[in-house]
Amino acid sequence: MDGTYGFISVVPVIVLIVVTLLTKRTFESLLLATVLAMIIGYRGEWFTAFVNQLQAVTSANIWVLLVVGLLGGLVGVFERSRAAMGFTGWLSRFATTRKRSLIAEWLLSVILFVDDYLNILTTGSITKRLNDSHRVHRTMTAYIIGSTSAPVVVLIPLSSWSIYYASLINNTGVVPEGSSAVGMYMQSIPFMFYPMICLLVLLLVIGGILPLFGPLRTMQKQADAGGSLYPPGEETLEEAAEDQEELEELEDAAKKPSKAGVLDFLLPLLVLVAATIYFDIDVLTGVVLALVFTGAMYLIRKRMTLVDYVDSMWEGFSSMVSVLALLVIAFMFKAACENLGMSDYIIGKVAPLMSGSVLPTVIFLAATLMTFALANAWSVSAIMIPLVVSLALDMNANMAVAIAAIFSGSVFGTQLCFYSDNAILIAKATGIQPMDHVKTQLPFAMVSGVLTCVAYLIYGFVFLG
């Protein structure tokens, strides 16, 4: 049953935040909030609706689930073959200091601009050990990935995000004859203030110009004092032993770098990126072809037997099961909130404010709020773009700025949401909890968010006032 429940529609989000802060458990909190949303929306039929929704969201998001699982399988192959360690060892010859190591992580994340999932899992698997060797706290490693992956994929017009967003623009019918949706998207890039400011703040932090503050400063001081590289209570004795063993292996790889080992990592990655671009930014096709290429190359070069290859691929896929479960329950929560009419409620409250000089700012904040609540930037953009395009046409406002404000807000909201797909994947890639990642990233994201609001207000009062 569909309906609009007013303020009650946001109650499950409030419960989710409170329970997560109290328990520090993301999956259980999401499950509880989803059940609550189902009970509100379906009452006595909530259990049947829950089962039906489980099947529906799994079917609707099978592409995402396959991409995440198969990328995990490819990472598993890289790790079992030691190709990842070989590349990290080679990289460590240049990243001889902490600052250089952080710059190397940032550069790798920028290079992998094609897709945020590919970006997160690959960058995390390569750079976490490199950063560990320089006593970089895992939350710092996560912060760099989180503040580079989404901003980069939205700023570069040849990525999964930009192609999807361009398709949404094209569906509105606002693209002038003789122009293209991609061209209009490119016109909006200079006004995507949040991702640009976010990257600038990150570079200032890496360069030591902007000092660490908030929880991230506390975590890094813990690491500098010789303490754990993980948030309190998140590293087991077994993991600590494995980390030490891999650090010793990294030292050996750095002393005796193998050109072959580097190629064993770079060539499959090149195939993955090239195939993804060639097949219209389809990461699923790219990762499947990369798995086939990697298997053939490793067998020919006798890096692995067929049995080892298949086993390592399945081990990597299996290691993503907890991530896949989190993604599924997050998708279910989004669907349950949409059933309550949460999107309509939020838009209904902010739409009257979308006028005059504050138009870009209100659009940015509305997109941020909705992305945080629904934990899905793409869904929010699909909801907001038709509304914003219509408003911009009626007000004769700059369409590129209005659209850019949506995309800026979608990135900001993604970084604030601890149950977003990005937060879940970043936490998996760096070995921490999603809440710890968002908590330590939050102060820096808020700085970028405030500066973005100022930028949009200045633009609004200068050009729309």
Phi, psi and omega in degrees: 000132181258150178182172176246123186255012179063221183299332180301333182294338180264355180301316178302325178294317179298316179298318180301313181297314182296312182295321179294319178296326181282320187259338185059027179241114186284312185297311182298322180293318177297318180298313180298315181294324178294316178299318178299315179297322178294318180297318178297317186278328186241354178052239186292345181260018188296323184293316177298318178296323180298313180295316179297320180292325177300315178292320184293313183288328177295317179294316184292332184247024183299327179300312180298315183295320178293318179300312181297314181297315182288326173297322174298322177296319178294319177298321177299321177294317178300319183288317181294323181281351184069012178296320179297316180294322178297318179292319178297319178298317177296319180295327182294340178294333180261325180273070187274350178233168180298315181298317179295325179295318179292322177295320179298319178297316180297316181296318179297320179293324178292317181299324182270054186281350189298320183206142183290325179295312177301316181302308186295308186292321181288312180299317180297316183294331183273316193266344183296320178290323178298315178291325177303322183293342178252017178060038174274126180296145183300330178292331176290317175302317180294321180299317181295316178296314183294329182264006176242316188301299182295314178302320182291315184292337179273337182274336181262122187284018177231060182219170181297320180294312185295321178295318179295313181296322177297323178295324177294319178297317182297325182291342180282343182076014183271351182289123181298151178298135182091351178253180179227157178296324178296321177297319177294322177299316180296327177294333181277343185303316180299343180257006175278076189294321185297306181300325179291316180292322179301314178295322179295314178300317179299314180296324176295324177292313180299320181284354180081005180284319174257115183288155175296146175210169181073201182302328181295323177297318179297316180297315182291325176297324176299316179292319180297330180278004180092008180279190182294150176273002180248157172301155183308130174081007185255351180248124177274167178298322179296317179295322179298319178295319178295320179298316180296319179297318181289328176294321177294321177294324178296320178299318178295319181295327179289325180286326182234070182295138180250120178299322179297318180298322178294317179294326178298337177264314187290320182296312176299323180293321177297318177298318180300311181293315182296316180294321178299315179293315184299320181266050173055046177057043177261101184293327181298312177298319180298315183288326177296314179294324178295321178295318179296313180298315182297316179300314180296316182295316181292324178292315180297319181274001179058035174283329181211154170276167179299321180296315179297320181297311181296316180299316182292325178295316180290326176296318177296318177297315182296328180293345181265002184301316179297323177293316179298320178297318178296319179296317181297314181291329176293319177296321178295320179297317178300314181297320180295321179291322178295324178298330178279355180080027183298318180300314180297322181295313182294315179296321179298327180283325186263339184304318179298339180274348183280075180205159174061215187293335184268005184307306182299321182294315181294320177299315179301313182291323178295317178296322178297311182298315182291323178293321176298316184291317184266349177058031181208104183296321184293318180296317181297318179296321178296327179283318190274329186301313178301319180295312184292321177300317179297316179297315182297322178293317180296325183268357184056036180275166178292113184297321182298320180291316181298316179292319180300324180296324176297311184293325176297315179295327180294324177289315180299313180297323177298320181287334180277339189269118183281351177245019174285161180298324179296314180297320180296316181289320178297319178298318178296316184293333184250359175077027178235182178270147180305319181296321179294324177296310183294321181299319181280334178278335188307311182301321181287323176295322180293322176301313179296321180295317179295315179298325178294317177301317179298316181297316180291325177295317178300313179300315183298315182285334179280317188253341181247348184290000000 
